[in-house]
């Protein structure tokens, strides 16, 4: 999982929030043995803690992280995440799924043959998991120490780097999707559907359309 023992931090990687760019930077900076993202260590953790459905542990929730590290070590770590406007995130997710090499075949076929409006309204292809589910406890309280925003990506990433005491590197673009500004894709029906599905994200992280 995105955990660095030497710097004592955990990055909770919520999908479609530029997390792959952070992981690339941290893997380069710390090396694979100090930034535990993929590989044999994670597969062994997978086995011993019972997360059999994970091929690596890149997208664990905070509750799963605590189970792996133990509550004391988890609480001692600096924990951060990044979030994104839910309406914007859904557009990015839709276009990403069209070419996602790891996507379910039926999902990939669906998003390549159906409009964004159908994707949102029909409920056939799964939407992105709500962001708060990664970083809140059972009472929906955010338990990470810092929540950065995709909309303020570079400044907030610099704050993280200051906290873990490294020079702020240039962020590469990883898995970039090409699309128009997100508002170009929405109708009132899809605006309302996203507002309903991601109601908690919108309230907890303070987003609006």
Secondary structure by P-SEA (a helix, b strand, c coil): cccccccccccccccccaaaaaaaaaaaaccccccccccaaaaaaaaaaccccccccccccaaaaaaaacaaaaaacccccccccaaaaaaaaaaaaaccccccaaaaaaaacccaaaaacccccccccccccccccccccccccbbbbccccaaaaaaaaaaacccccccccccccccccccccccaaaaaaaaaaaaaaaaaacccc
